Amino acid sequence: MKKKLQKIVIAFSLLFALQTTTVEIQAQCPMCRMSAESNLKSGGTAGKGLNAGILFMLAAPYTIVATMAFLYVKNKKRVEEAELSDSY
């Protein structure tokens, strides 16, 4: 059971790492993209911050789901151990 949990944690970690470490990601709607590009052309840095903010918000649901899965597996293990100890 411990190896299965480790595999799940590794899979979620890899997924999270792949989602957040991509160098050039355009996570914007067309209108936001035009606004960010015009800002970058005029010397601003709002476009880079906008992309970083979008990616940060994208990572939040993955973190929540991974936490819920971890807690479920941990609680399930406790219940199974309690049932085994009660049956003896």
C-alpha distances in whole Angstrom, upper triangle without the diagonal:
4,5,5,6,9,10,11,13,14,15,17,18,20,21,23,24,26,27,29,30,32,36,38,37,39,38,41,43,46,48,46,46,50,50,48,50,53,52,51,54,56,54,51,48,47,45,43,42,41,39,37,37,36,33,32,32,30,27,27,25,23,22,22,20,17,17,17,14,13,14,13,9,10,13,11,8,12,13,11,12,15,16,15,17,20,20,21
4,5,5,6,9,10,11,12,14,16,16,18,20,21,22,24,26,27,28,31,34,36,35,38,36,40,42,45,47,45,45,49,49,46,48,52,50,49,52,54,52,49,46,45,43,41,40,40,37,35,35,34,31,30,31,29,26,26,25,22,20,21,19,16,16,17,14,12,14,14,10,10,13,12,10,13,15,13,13,17,18,17,19,22,22,23
4,5,5,6,9,10,10,12,14,15,16,18,20,21,22,24,26,26,29,32,34,34,36,35,39,41,44,46,44,44,47,48,45,47,50,49,47,51,53,51,48,45,44,42,40,39,39,36,34,35,34,30,30,30,28,25,26,25,21,21,22,20,16,17,18,15,13,16,16,12,13,16,15,13,16,18,16,17,20,21,20,22,25,25,26
4,5,5,6,9,10,11,12,14,15,17,18,20,21,23,24,26,28,31,33,32,35,33,37,39,42,44,42,42,46,46,44,45,49,48,46,49,52,50,47,44,43,41,38,38,37,35,33,33,32,29,28,28,26,23,24,22,19,19,20,17,14,16,16,12,11,14,13,10,12,15,13,12,15,17,15,16,20,20,20,22,25,25,26
4,5,5,6,9,10,11,12,14,15,16,18,20,21,23,24,26,30,32,31,33,32,35,37,40,42,40,40,44,44,42,43,47,46,44,48,50,48,45,41,40,39,36,35,35,33,30,31,30,26,25,26,24,21,21,20,17,16,17,14,11,12,13,10,8,11,11,8,9,12,12,10,14,16,15,16,19,20,20,22,24,25,26
4,5,5,6,9,10,10,12,14,15,16,18,20,21,22,24,28,30,29,32,31,34,37,40,42,40,39,43,43,41,42,46,44,43,46,48,46,44,40,39,38,35,34,34,31,29,30,29,26,25,26,24,20,21,20,17,16,18,16,12,14,15,12,10,13,14,11,12,16,15,14,17,19,18,19,22,23,23,25,27,28,29
4,5,5,6,9,10,10,12,14,15,16,18,20,21,23,26,29,28,30,29,33,35,38,40,38,38,41,42,39,41,44,43,42,45,47,45,43,39,38,37,34,34,33,30,29,29,28,25,24,25,23,20,21,20,16,16,18,16,12,15,16,12,11,15,15,12,14,17,17,16,19,21,20,21,24,25,25,27,29,30,31
4,5,5,6,8,10,11,12,14,15,17,18,20,22,25,27,26,29,27,30,33,36,38,36,35,39,40,37,39,42,41,40,43,45,44,41,38,36,35,32,31,31,28,27,27,25,22,22,22,20,17,18,16,13,13,14,12,9,11,12,9,8,12,12,10,12,15,15,15,18,19,19,20,23,24,24,26,29,29,31
4,5,5,6,9,10,10,12,14,15,16,18,20,24,26,25,28,26,29,32,35,37,35,34,38,38,36,38,41,40,38,42,43,42,39,35,34,33,30,29,29,27,24,25,24,21,20,21,19,15,16,15,12,11,13,12,8,10,12,9,8,12,13,11,12,16,16,16,18,20,20,21,24,25,26,27,30,31,32
4,6,5,6,9,10,10,12,14,15,16,18,22,24,23,26,25,29,32,35,37,34,34,37,38,35,36,40,39,37,40,42,40,38,34,34,32,29,29,29,26,24,25,24,20,20,21,19,16,17,17,13,13,16,14,11,13,15,13,12,15,16,14,16,19,19,19,22,24,23,24,27,28,28,30,33,34,35
4,5,5,6,9,10,11,12,14,15,17,21,23,22,24,23,27,29,32,34,32,32,35,36,33,35,38,38,36,39,41,40,37,34,33,31,28,28,28,25,23,24,22,19,19,20,17,15,16,15,12,12,15,13,10,13,15,12,12,16,16,15,17,20,20,20,23,24,24,25,28,29,29,32,34,34,36
4,5,5,6,8,10,10,12,14,16,20,22,20,23,21,24,27,30,32,30,29,33,34,31,33,36,35,34,37,39,37,35,31,30,28,26,25,25,22,20,21,19,16,16,17,14,11,13,12,8,9,11,9,7,10,12,10,10,14,15,14,16,19,19,19,22,24,24,26,28,29,30,32,34,35,36
4,5,5,6,9,10,11,12,14,18,20,19,22,21,24,27,30,32,30,29,33,33,30,32,35,34,32,36,38,36,33,30,29,27,24,24,24,21,19,20,19,16,15,17,14,11,13,13,10,9,13,12,9,11,14,13,12,16,17,16,17,21,21,21,24,26,26,27,30,31,32,33,36,37,38
4,5,5,6,8,10,10,12,16,18,17,21,20,24,26,29,31,29,28,32,32,30,31,34,33,31,35,37,35,33,29,29,27,24,24,24,21,19,20,19,16,16,18,15,12,15,15,11,12,15,14,12,15,17,15,15,19,20,19,21,24,24,24,27,29,29,30,33,34,34,36,38,39,40
4,5,5,6,9,10,11,15,17,15,18,17,21,23,26,29,26,26,29,30,27,29,32,31,30,33,35,34,32,28,27,25,22,22,22,19,17,18,17,13,14,15,12,10,13,12,9,10,13,12,10,14,16,14,15,19,19,19,21,24,24,24,27,29,29,30,33,34,35,37,39,39,41
4,5,5,6,9,11,14,16,15,17,16,19,22,25,27,25,24,28,28,25,27,31,29,28,31,33,31,29,25,24,22,20,20,19,16,14,15,14,11,11,12,10,7,10,10,7,8,12,11,10,12,15,14,15,18,19,19,21,23,24,25,27,29,30,31,33,35,35,37,39,40,42
4,5,5,6,9,12,14,14,17,16,20,23,26,28,25,24,28,28,25,26,30,29,27,30,32,30,28,24,24,22,19,19,19,16,14,16,15,12,12,14,12,10,13,14,11,11,15,15,13,16,18,18,18,21,22,22,23,26,27,27,30,32,32,33,36,37,38,39,42,43,44
4,6,6,7,10,12,11,15,15,18,21,24,26,24,22,26,27,24,25,29,28,26,29,31,29,28,24,24,21,19,19,19,15,14,16,15,11,13,15,12,10,14,15,12,13,17,16,15,18,20,19,20,23,24,24,25,28,29,29,32,34,34,35,38,39,39,41,44,44,46
4,6,7,10,11,10,12,11,15,18,21,23,21,20,23,24,21,23,26,25,24,27,29,28,25,22,21,19,16,17,16,13,12,13,11,8,10,11,8,7,11,12,10,11,15,15,14,17,19,19,20,22,24,24,26,28,29,30,32,34,34,36,38,39,40,42,44,45,47
4,6,9,11,9,12,12,15,19,21,23,20,19,23,23,20,21,25,24,22,25,27,25,23,19,19,17,14,14,14,11,9,11,10,7,8,11,9,7,11,13,11,12,15,16,15,17,20,20,21,23,25,25,27,29,30,31,33,35,36,37,39,41,41,43,45,46,48
4,6,9,9,13,13,17,20,23,25,22,20,24,24,21,22,25,24,22,25,27,25,23,19,19,17,14,15,16,12,11,14,13,10,11,14,12,11,15,17,15,15,19,19,18,20,23,23,23,26,28,28,29,32,33,33,35,37,38,39,41,43,43,45,47,48,50
4,6,6,10,11,15,18,20,22,20,18,21,22,19,19,23,22,20,23,25,23,22,19,19,16,13,15,15,11,11,14,13,10,12,15,13,13,16,18,16,17,21,21,20,23,25,25,26,29,30,30,31,34,35,35,38,40,40,41,44,45,46,48,50,51,52
4,6,10,12,15,18,20,22,19,17,20,20,17,17,21,20,17,20,22,20,19,16,17,14,11,14,14,11,11,14,14,11,14,17,15,15,19,21,19,21,24,24,24,26,29,29,29,32,33,33,35,37,38,39,41,43,44,45,47,49,49,51,53,54,56
4,7,10,12,15,16,18,16,13,16,17,14,14,18,17,15,17,20,19,18,15,15,12,10,13,13,9,11,14,13,11,14,17,15,16,20,21,20,22,25,25,25,28,30,30,31,34,35,35,37,39,40,41,43,45,46,47,49,51,51,53,55,56,58
4,6,9,12,14,16,14,12,15,16,13,14,17,17,15,18,21,20,18,16,15,11,10,12,11,7,9,12,10,9,12,14,12,14,17,18,18,20,22,23,23,26,28,28,29,31,33,33,35,37,38,39,41,43,44,45,47,48,49,51,53,54,56
4,6,9,10,12,10,8,12,13,11,11,15,15,14,16,19,19,17,15,14,10,10,12,10,7,10,12,10,10,13,14,13,15,18,19,19,21,23,24,25,27,29,29,31,33,34,35,37,39,40,41,43,45,46,47,49,50,51,53,55,56,58
4,7,10,12,9,9,12,13,11,13,16,16,16,18,21,21,18,16,14,11,11,12,9,6,9,10,7,7,11,11,10,13,15,16,16,19,21,21,22,25,26,27,28,31,32,33,35,36,37,39,41,42,43,45,47,48,49,51,52,54,56
4,6,8,6,6,9,10,9,11,14,14,14,17,19,19,17,15,13,10,11,12,8,7,11,11,8,10,13,12,12,15,17,18,19,21,23,24,25,27,28,29,31,33,34,36,37,39,40,42,44,45,46,48,49,50,52,54,55,56,59
4,6,5,6,9,10,10,12,14,15,16,18,20,21,19,18,15,12,14,15,11,11,14,14,11,13,16,15,14,18,20,20,21,24,25,25,27,29,30,31,33,35,36,37,39,41,41,44,45,46,47,50,51,52,54,56,57,58,60
4,6,5,6,9,10,10,12,14,15,16,18,20,18,18,15,13,15,16,13,13,17,16,14,16,19,18,18,21,23,23,25,27,28,29,31,33,34,35,37,39,39,41,43,44,45,47,49,50,51,53,55,55,57,59,60,61,64
4,5,5,6,9,10,11,12,14,16,17,19,17,17,14,12,15,16,13,14,17,16,15,18,20,19,19,23,24,25,26,29,29,30,32,34,35,36,38,40,41,43,44,46,47,49,50,51,53,55,56,57,59,61,62,63,66
4,5,5,6,8,10,11,12,14,16,17,14,14,11,9,12,12,9,10,13,13,11,14,17,16,17,20,21,22,24,26,27,28,30,32,33,34,36,38,39,40,42,43,44,46,48,49,51,53,54,55,57,59,60,61,63
4,5,5,6,9,10,10,12,14,15,14,13,11,8,11,12,9,10,13,14,12,14,17,17,17,20,22,23,25,27,28,29,31,32,34,35,37,38,40,41,43,44,45,47,49,50,51,53,55,56,57,59,61,62,64
4,5,5,6,9,10,11,12,14,13,14,12,10,13,15,12,13,16,17,16,18,21,21,21,24,26,27,28,30,32,33,34,36,38,39,40,42,43,45,46,48,49,51,53,54,55,57,58,60,61,63,64,66,68
4,6,5,6,9,10,11,13,11,11,9,8,12,13,10,12,15,15,15,18,20,20,21,24,25,27,28,30,31,33,34,36,37,39,40,42,43,45,46,47,49,51,52,53,55,57,58,59,61,63,64,65,68
4,5,5,6,9,10,11,9,8,6,4,8,9,8,9,12,13,13,15,17,18,19,21,23,25,26,28,29,31,32,34,35,37,38,40,41,43,44,46,47,49,50,52,53,55,56,58,59,61,62,64,66
4,5,5,6,9,10,9,10,9,7,10,12,11,12,15,16,16,18,20,21,21,24,26,28,29,30,32,33,34,36,38,39,40,42,44,45,46,48,49,51,53,54,55,57,59,60,61,63,65,66,68
4,5,5,6,9,9,10,10,9,12,14,13,14,17,18,18,21,23,23,24,27,29,30,32,33,35,36,37,39,41,42,43,45,47,48,49,51,52,54,56,57,59,60,62,63,65,66,68,69,71
4,5,5,7,5,7,7,7,10,11,11,13,15,16,17,19,21,22,23,25,27,29,30,31,33,35,36,37,39,41,42,44,45,47,48,50,51,53,54,56,57,59,60,62,63,65,66,68,70
4,5,5,5,6,7,6,8,11,11,12,15,16,17,19,20,22,23,25,27,29,30,31,33,35,35,37,39,40,41,43,45,46,47,49,51,52,54,55,57,58,60,61,62,64,66,67,69
4,5,7,9,11,10,12,15,15,16,18,20,20,22,24,25,26,28,30,33,33,34,37,38,39,41,43,44,45,47,48,50,51,53,54,55,57,59,60,61,63,65,66,68,69,71,73
4,6,9,11,11,13,15,16,17,19,21,22,24,25,27,28,30,32,34,35,36,38,40,41,42,44,45,46,48,50,51,52,54,56,57,58,60,62,63,65,66,68,69,71,72,74
4,7,9,10,12,13,15,16,18,19,21,22,24,25,27,28,30,33,34,34,37,39,39,40,43,44,44,46,48,50,50,52,54,55,57,59,60,61,63,65,66,67,69,71,72
4,6,8,9,10,12,14,15,16,18,20,21,22,24,25,27,30,31,31,33,36,36,37,39,41,42,43,45,47,47,49,51,52,54,55,57,58,60,61,63,64,66,68,69
4,6,6,7,9,11,11,13,15,16,17,19,21,22,24,27,27,28,30,32,32,34,36,37,38,40,42,43,44,46,47,49,50,52,53,54,56,58,59,60,62,64,66
4,6,5,6,9,10,10,12,14,15,16,18,20,22,24,25,26,28,30,31,32,34,36,36,38,40,41,42,44,46,47,48,50,52,53,54,56,58,59,60,62,64
4,5,5,6,9,10,11,13,14,16,17,19,21,23,24,25,27,29,29,31,33,34,35,37,39,40,41,43,45,46,47,49,51,52,53,55,56,58,59,61,63
4,5,5,6,9,10,11,12,14,16,17,19,22,22,23,25,27,27,29,31,32,33,35,37,38,39,41,43,44,45,47,48,50,51,53,54,56,57,59,61
4,5,5,6,9,10,10,12,14,15,17,20,21,21,23,25,26,27,29,31,31,33,35,36,37,39,41,42,43,45,47,48,49,51,53,54,55,57,59
4,5,5,6,9,10,11,12,14,16,18,20,20,22,24,25,26,28,30,31,32,34,36,37,38,40,42,43,45,46,48,49,51,52,54,55,57,59
4,5,5,6,9,10,11,13,15,17,18,19,21,22,23,25,27,28,29,31,33,34,35,37,38,40,41,43,44,46,47,49,50,52,53,55,57
4,5,5,6,9,10,11,13,16,16,17,19,21,21,23,25,26,27,29,31,32,33,35,36,37,39,41,42,43,45,47,48,49,51,53,55
4,5,5,6,9,10,11,14,15,16,17,20,20,21,23,25,26,27,29,31,32,33,35,37,38,40,41,43,44,46,47,49,50,52,54
4,5,5,6,9,10,12,14,15,16,18,19,21,22,24,25,27,28,30,31,33,34,36,37,39,40,42,43,45,46,48,49,51,53
4,5,5,6,9,11,11,13,15,16,17,19,21,22,23,25,26,28,29,31,32,33,35,37,38,40,41,43,44,46,47,49,51
4,5,5,7,10,11,11,13,15,16,17,19,20,21,23,25,26,27,29,31,32,33,35,36,38,39,41,42,44,45,47,49
4,5,5,8,10,10,12,14,15,16,18,20,21,22,24,25,27,28,30,31,33,34,36,37,39,40,42,43,44,46,48
4,6,6,7,9,11,12,13,15,17,18,19,21,22,24,25,27,28,30,32,33,34,36,38,39,40,42,43,45,47
4,6,5,6,9,10,11,12,14,16,17,19,20,21,23,24,26,27,29,30,32,33,35,36,38,39,41,42,44
4,5,5,6,9,10,11,12,14,15,17,18,20,21,23,24,26,27,29,30,32,33,35,36,38,39,41,43
4,5,5,6,9,10,11,12,14,15,16,18,20,21,22,24,26,27,28,30,32,33,35,36,37,39,41
4,5,5,6,9,10,11,12,14,15,16,18,20,21,23,24,26,27,29,30,32,33,35,36,38,40
4,6,5,6,9,10,10,12,14,15,16,18,20,21,23,24,26,27,29,30,32,33,35,36,38
4,5,5,6,9,10,11,12,14,15,16,18,20,21,22,24,26,27,29,30,32,33,35,37
4,5,5,6,9,10,10,12,14,15,16,18,20,21,22,24,26,27,29,30,31,33,35
4,5,5,6,9,10,11,12,14,15,17,19,20,21,23,24,26,27,29,30,32,34
4,5,5,6,9,10,11,12,14,15,17,18,20,21,23,24,26,27,29,30,32
4,5,5,6,9,10,10,12,14,15,16,18,20,21,22,24,26,27,29,31
4,5,5,6,9,10,10,12,14,15,16,18,20,21,23,24,26,27,29
4,5,5,6,9,10,11,13,14,16,17,19,20,21,23,25,26,28
4,6,5,6,8,10,11,12,14,15,17,18,20,21,23,24,26
4,5,5,6,9,10,11,12,14,15,16,18,20,21,23,25
4,6,5,6,9,10,11,12,14,15,17,18,20,21,23
4,5,5,7,9,10,11,13,15,16,17,19,20,22
4,5,5,6,9,10,11,12,14,15,17,19,21
4,5,5,6,9,10,11,12,14,15,17,19
4,5,5,6,9,10,11,12,14,16,17
4,5,5,6,9,10,11,12,14,16
4,5,5,6,9,10,11,12,15
4,5,5,6,9,10,11,13
4,5,5,6,9,10,11
4,5,5,6,9,10
4,5,5,6,9
4,5,5,7
4,6,6
4,6
4
